[in-house]
Amino acid sequence: MAESRYVSVAEVKEMLSAENEKRGELIPSLKAALSTAAETCPLTSEQAKELISRVSEIIAPLTLTEYGRATAPVKIADTLPRYPAEVRAIFSKERGVVLPPEMIEQILDAVNEYL
């Protein structure tokens, strides 16, 4: 069985673009997915990976579930939050985890470098 991992919208956009070039044309559902990814994601795959890595380092001290540790940085790269409430919303499923204001600011500063 192949290893599964969460990927950002930027990575999906890159994968679909490569497949489109390879095939010449995608089926309608994949065309729609590529169009949506292109419209909603201003980052390149490399930028998204860098941002995910930075956010992962910032949140390393937190006691998160495996799911939260894997998905939160990807969600941040996908949504590019601009306000503290948006960052808190991403972590809201993690019971008992309260992000310190300094950590939220670090995350927002990292995101702002890519806006």
N, CA, C and O of each residue as an XYZ file, in Angstrom:
460
protein
N       0.840     -1.175      0.000
C       0.000      0.000      0.000
C       0.886      1.239      0.000
O       1.903      1.292      0.692
N       0.502      2.192     -0.754
C       1.259      3.440     -0.861
C       1.093      4.252      0.418
O       0.047      4.215      1.066
N       2.136      4.977      0.764
C       2.096      5.840      1.934
C       1.189      7.025      1.624
O       1.247      7.586      0.531
N       0.359      7.400      2.577
C      -0.517      8.541      2.349
C       0.010      9.735      3.140
O       0.592      9.581      4.214
N      -0.204     10.909      2.594
C       0.171     12.152      3.261
C      -0.753     13.245      2.765
O      -1.354     13.139      1.695
N      -0.853     14.281      3.550
C      -1.669     15.417      3.162
C      -0.853     16.304      2.229
O       0.330     16.547      2.468
N      -1.486     16.781      1.175
C      -0.802     17.660      0.232
C      -1.555     18.976      0.146
O      -2.770     19.031      0.339
N      -0.833     20.006     -0.140
C      -1.437     21.333     -0.249
C      -2.109     21.496     -1.605
O      -1.874     20.719     -2.531
N      -2.938     22.508     -1.702
C      -3.599     22.821     -2.971
C      -2.548     23.170     -4.028
O      -2.717     22.852     -5.206
N      -1.464     23.824     -3.602
C      -0.396     24.172     -4.549
C       0.229     22.916     -5.152
O       0.552     22.891     -6.339
N       0.399     21.875     -4.339
C       0.947     20.621     -4.849
C      -0.041     19.934     -5.781
O       0.353     19.365     -6.798
N      -1.322     19.986     -5.437
C      -2.356     19.408     -6.300
C      -2.359     20.123     -7.642
O      -2.454     19.489     -8.692
N      -2.255     21.449     -7.602
C      -2.217     22.250     -8.827
C      -1.046     21.820     -9.702
O      -1.194     21.673    -10.916
N       0.111     21.621     -9.092
C       1.298     21.206     -9.836
C       1.117     19.796    -10.424
O       1.478     19.548    -11.574
N       0.559     18.886     -9.629
C       0.349     17.515    -10.113
C      -0.637     17.479    -11.283
O      -0.412     16.792    -12.280
N      -1.722     18.225    -11.144
C      -2.720     18.246    -12.217
C      -2.185     18.921    -13.472
O      -2.489     18.485    -14.583
N      -1.398     19.969    -13.315
C      -0.793     20.636    -14.476
C       0.149     19.689    -15.203
O       0.153     19.634    -16.433
N       0.946     18.946    -14.448
C       1.869     17.983    -15.060
C       1.098     16.884    -15.784
O       1.478     16.470    -16.879
N       0.032     16.422    -15.180
C      -0.778     15.377    -15.812
C      -1.470     15.905    -17.063
O      -1.616     15.180    -18.048
N      -1.895     17.161    -17.027
C      -2.526     17.782    -18.191
C      -1.544     17.852    -19.361
O      -1.907     17.563    -20.501
N      -0.310     18.233    -19.073
C       0.713     18.299    -20.127
C       1.021     16.899    -20.668
O       1.221     16.715    -21.869
N       1.056     15.930    -19.772
C       1.375     14.552    -20.159
C       0.278     13.952    -21.042
O       0.558     13.331    -22.067
N      -0.969     14.148    -20.624
C      -2.098     13.551    -21.349
C      -2.567     14.390    -22.534
O      -3.145     13.866    -23.487
N      -2.321     15.663    -22.469
C      -2.841     16.549    -23.502
C      -4.160     17.164    -23.103
O      -4.449     18.310    -23.448
N      -4.957     16.411    -22.381
C      -6.235     16.928    -21.906
C      -6.711     16.065    -20.742
O      -6.555     14.844    -20.749
N      -7.294     16.723    -19.745
C      -7.820     16.026    -18.582
C      -9.307     15.767    -18.737
O      -9.984     16.422    -19.530
N      -9.815     14.798    -17.966
C     -11.260     14.576    -17.955
C     -11.904     15.785    -17.281
O     -11.238     16.489    -16.522
N     -13.169     16.038    -17.541
C     -13.819     17.257    -17.033
C     -13.683     17.489    -15.524
O     -13.474     18.626    -15.102
N     -13.796     16.453    -14.715
C     -13.701     16.657    -13.267
C     -12.298     17.107    -12.856
O     -12.152     17.926    -11.949
N     -11.280     16.583    -13.510
C      -9.914     17.005    -13.203
C      -9.625     18.401    -13.746
O      -8.859     19.156    -13.149
N     -10.242     18.743    -14.883
C     -10.123     20.111    -15.401
C     -10.696     21.104    -14.389
O     -10.109     22.152    -14.121
N     -11.854     20.748    -13.836
C     -12.497     21.617    -12.856
C     -11.628     21.749    -11.602
O     -11.509     22.836    -11.038
N     -11.025     20.644    -11.171
C     -10.155     20.678     -9.998
C      -8.931     21.545    -10.268
O      -8.523     22.324     -9.407
N      -8.347     21.417    -11.447
C      -7.186     22.238    -11.810
C      -7.562     23.710    -11.862
O      -6.813     24.559    -11.379
N      -8.698     24.016    -12.434
C      -9.152     25.396    -12.523
C      -9.361     25.994    -11.131
O      -8.946     27.122    -10.864
N      -9.997     25.242    -10.264
C     -10.238     25.714     -8.901
C      -8.925     25.914     -8.164
O      -8.746     26.923     -7.482
N      -8.008     24.969     -8.292
C      -6.707     25.085     -7.629
C      -5.950     26.309     -8.136
O      -5.334     27.029     -7.350
N      -5.993     26.544     -9.434
C      -5.291     27.688    -10.014
C      -5.893     29.013     -9.543
O      -5.167     29.984     -9.322
N      -7.210     29.052     -9.391
C      -7.884     30.280     -8.969
C      -7.698     30.579     -7.482
O      -7.639     31.742     -7.082
N      -7.606     29.533     -6.669
C      -7.605     29.737     -5.223
C      -6.232     29.717     -4.571
O      -6.098     30.112     -3.413
N      -5.225     29.272     -5.278
C      -3.915     29.117     -4.653
C      -2.854     29.954     -5.359
O      -2.446     29.628     -6.474
N      -2.406     31.030     -4.714
C      -1.389     31.875     -5.336
C       0.042     31.342     -5.169
O       0.968     31.852     -5.799
N       0.222     30.331     -4.334
C       1.563     29.818     -4.064
C       2.004     28.769     -5.078
O       1.184     28.071     -5.674
N       3.314     28.675     -5.258
C       3.871     27.561     -6.020
C       4.013     26.389     -5.052
O       3.899     26.558     -3.838
N       4.259     25.226     -5.590
C       4.442     24.045     -4.764
C       5.617     24.222     -3.811
O       5.538     23.840     -2.643
N       6.699     24.797     -4.304
C       7.882     25.016     -3.457
C       7.586     26.003     -2.330
O       8.003     25.789     -1.191
N       6.875     27.073     -2.640
C       6.517     28.044     -1.605
C       5.643     27.389     -0.536
O       5.836     27.611      0.659
N       4.683     26.581     -0.979
C       3.799     25.898     -0.033
C       4.599     24.956      0.866
O       4.366     24.906      2.074
N       5.532     24.216      0.288
C       6.356     23.300      1.084
C       7.200     24.070      2.096
O       7.352     23.629      3.235
N       7.745     25.207      1.695
C       8.530     26.036      2.614
C       7.660     26.542      3.762
O       8.065     26.491      4.923
N       6.474     27.024      3.435
C       5.565     27.537      4.457
C       5.134     26.416      5.399
O       5.088     26.620      6.612
N       4.822     25.258      4.873
C       4.429     24.115      5.701
C       5.562     23.748      6.654
O       5.328     23.467      7.829
N       6.770     23.752      6.149
C       7.934     23.440      6.981
C       8.109     24.465      8.101
O       8.357     24.101      9.251
N       7.980     25.730      7.763
C       8.129     26.793      8.775
C       7.055     26.703      9.843
O       7.341     26.827     11.034
N       5.809     26.487      9.413
C       4.716     26.383     10.385
C       4.909     25.145     11.258
O       4.640     25.189     12.459
N       5.367     24.055     10.673
C       5.625     22.834     11.450
C       6.650     23.092     12.545
O       6.508     22.594     13.662
N       7.680     23.866     12.230
C       8.694     24.217     13.228
C       8.103     25.099     14.329
O       8.411     24.930     15.509
N       7.254     26.037     13.925
C       6.653     26.960     14.901
C       5.769     26.202     15.885
O       5.792     26.483     17.083
N       4.986     25.239     15.385
C       4.030     24.541     16.252
C       4.618     23.299     16.919
O       3.909     22.596     17.640
N       5.894     23.020     16.693
C       6.529     21.824     17.260
C       6.351     21.699     18.781
O       6.130     20.589     19.264
N       6.436     22.778     19.544
C       6.291     22.632     21.009
C       4.879     22.253     21.478
O       4.707     21.836     22.623
N       3.881     22.390     20.621
C       2.506     22.097     21.024
C       2.274     20.592     21.130
O       2.913     19.802     20.436
N       1.360     20.213     21.999
C       0.967     18.825     22.143
C      -0.255     18.595     21.257
O      -1.396     18.758     21.688
N       0.009     18.219     20.023
C      -1.062     18.004     19.044
C      -1.215     16.523     18.753
O      -0.292     15.736     18.961
N      -2.394     16.154     18.268
C      -2.581     14.791     17.793
C      -1.766     14.616     16.518
O      -1.340     15.596     15.907
N      -1.556     13.389     16.125
C      -0.826     13.129     14.875
C      -1.550     13.776     13.701
O      -0.924     14.343     12.806
N      -2.881     13.682     13.717
C      -3.694     14.295     12.667
C      -3.481     15.810     12.633
O      -3.265     16.385     11.566
N      -3.542     16.444     13.780
C      -3.370     17.897     13.852
C      -1.988     18.341     13.417
O      -1.843     19.350     12.727
N      -0.978     17.594     13.815
C       0.394     17.926     13.435
C       0.594     17.809     11.926
O       1.378     18.555     11.339
N      -0.121     16.866     11.297
C       0.014     16.660      9.854
C      -0.827     17.644      9.043
O      -0.402     18.098      7.980
N      -2.010     17.971      9.539
C      -2.929     18.770      8.727
C      -2.873     20.276      8.950
O      -3.074     21.040      8.006
N      -2.606     20.715     10.166
C      -2.649     22.155     10.458
C      -1.703     22.965      9.571
O      -2.132     23.978      9.019
N      -0.434     22.571      9.408
C       0.444     23.363      8.531
C      -0.040     23.399      7.081
O       0.115     24.414      6.402
N      -0.624     22.301      6.604
C      -1.140     22.260      5.232
C      -2.348     23.187      5.104
O      -2.480     23.910      4.117
N      -3.224     23.162      6.101
C      -4.390     24.052      6.076
C      -3.961     25.521      6.082
O      -4.577     26.357      5.421
N      -2.918     25.820      6.823
C      -2.422     27.196      6.858
C      -1.886     27.585      5.487
O      -2.143     28.694      5.017
N      -1.147     26.695      4.839
C      -0.625     26.989      3.500
C      -1.755     27.115      2.481
O      -1.645     27.887      1.529
N      -2.834     26.367      2.669
C      -3.963     26.424      1.737
C      -4.822     27.663      1.922
O      -5.297     28.241      0.944
N      -5.025     28.076      3.164
C      -5.948     29.186      3.430
C      -5.248     30.529      3.591
O      -5.881     31.576      3.455
N      -3.949     30.510      3.880
C      -3.174     31.739      4.092
C      -3.913     32.714      5.016
O      -4.298     33.804      4.594
N      -4.109     32.315      6.278
C      -4.864     33.166      7.213
C      -4.186     34.515      7.419
O      -2.960     34.627      7.405
N      -5.011     35.525      7.609
C      -4.494     36.878      7.805
C      -4.764     37.416      9.203
O      -4.183     38.421      9.610
N      -5.644     36.748      9.931
C      -6.045     37.231     11.247
C      -5.889     36.124     12.286
O      -5.995     34.942     11.958
N      -5.636     36.508     13.545
C      -5.483     35.510     14.604
C      -6.677     34.555     14.722
O      -6.491     33.363     14.970
N      -7.876     35.061     14.549
C      -9.065     34.200     14.657
C      -9.045     33.084     13.611
O      -9.503     31.973     13.878
N      -8.520     33.376     12.434
C      -8.437     32.358     11.385
C      -7.427     31.266     11.757
O      -7.645     30.089     11.470
N      -6.333     31.660     12.391
C      -5.338     30.672     12.839
C      -5.936     29.814     13.949
O      -5.801     28.590     13.937
N      -6.595     30.457     14.904
C      -7.216     29.706     15.995
C      -8.259     28.730     15.470
O      -8.385     27.625     15.999
N      -9.003     29.111     14.448
C     -10.021     28.230     13.873
C      -9.402     26.953     13.306
O      -9.995     25.879     13.409
N      -8.226     27.062     12.715
C      -7.555     25.890     12.151
C      -7.198     24.896     13.251
O      -7.243     23.685     13.030
N      -6.846     25.391     14.422
C      -6.454     24.524     15.533
C      -7.624     24.196     16.465
O      -7.418     23.548     17.491
N      -8.822     24.618     16.141
C      -9.956     24.466     17.052
C     -10.333     23.005     17.322
O     -10.914     22.721     18.369
N     -10.029     22.093     16.438
C     -10.354     20.679     16.661
C      -9.426     20.023     17.676
O      -9.737     18.957     18.208
N      -8.306     20.648     17.939
C      -7.337     20.101     18.879
C      -7.773     20.460     20.301
O      -7.593     21.590     20.756
N      -8.336     19.500     20.972
C      -8.839     19.735     22.331
C      -7.691     20.014     23.301
O      -6.668     19.329     23.305
N      -7.896     21.030     24.108
C      -6.922     21.348     25.139
C      -5.696     22.094     24.655
O      -4.788     22.360     25.441
N      -5.650     22.435     23.380
C      -4.498     23.149     22.841
C      -4.861     24.619     22.693
O      -5.801     24.981     21.985
N      -4.094     25.448     23.374
C      -4.286     26.888     23.271
C      -3.005     27.469     22.687
O      -1.923     27.316     23.254
N      -3.141     28.125     21.567
C      -1.980     28.737     20.931
C      -1.641     30.036     21.638
O      -2.497     30.908     21.781
N      -0.401     30.172     22.080
C      -0.004     31.449     22.681
C      -0.041     32.547     21.616
O       0.223     32.276     20.444
N      -0.361     33.773     22.005
C      -0.417     34.881     21.041
C       0.880     35.039     20.247
O       0.845     35.400     19.070
N       2.027     34.770     20.884
C       3.308     34.899     20.184
C       3.404     33.893     19.038
O       3.924     34.205     17.967
N       2.898     32.687     19.277
C       2.937     31.647     18.251
C       2.023     32.018     17.082
O       2.376     31.808     15.921
N       0.871     32.559     17.388
C      -0.051     32.996     16.337
C       0.612     34.081     15.496
O       0.515     34.066     14.269
N       1.285     35.022     16.154
C       1.973     36.091     15.421
C       3.087     35.538     14.535
O       3.281     36.008     13.414
N       3.820     34.541     15.033
C       4.870     33.922     14.226
C       4.278     33.268     12.974
O       4.836     33.377     11.882
N       3.149     32.595     13.146
C       2.485     31.957     12.010
C       2.027     33.007     11.006
O       2.236     32.854      9.802
N       1.399     34.077     11.502
C       0.925     35.141     10.610
C       2.087     35.836      9.899
O       1.967     36.210      8.733
N       3.204     36.007     10.595
C       4.385     36.606      9.963
C       4.907     35.714      8.847
O       5.290     36.203      7.784
N       4.923     34.405      9.088
C       5.381     33.455      8.059
C       4.455     33.514      6.849
O       4.923     33.515      5.710
N       3.152     33.563      7.087
C       2.182     33.621      5.993
C       2.339     34.915      5.217
O       2.283     34.911      3.988
N       2.535     36.031      5.926
C       2.653     37.329      5.267
C       3.817     37.420      4.292
O       3.783     38.217      3.354
N       4.827     36.622      4.505
C       5.961     36.605      3.572
C       5.570     36.053      2.201
O       6.263     36.296      1.213
N       4.467     35.314      2.140
C       4.039     34.698      0.887
C       2.837     35.393      0.255
O       2.371     34.991     -0.811
N       2.339     36.430      0.910
C       1.178     37.151      0.347
C       1.624     38.255     -0.580
O       0.790     38.964     -1.143
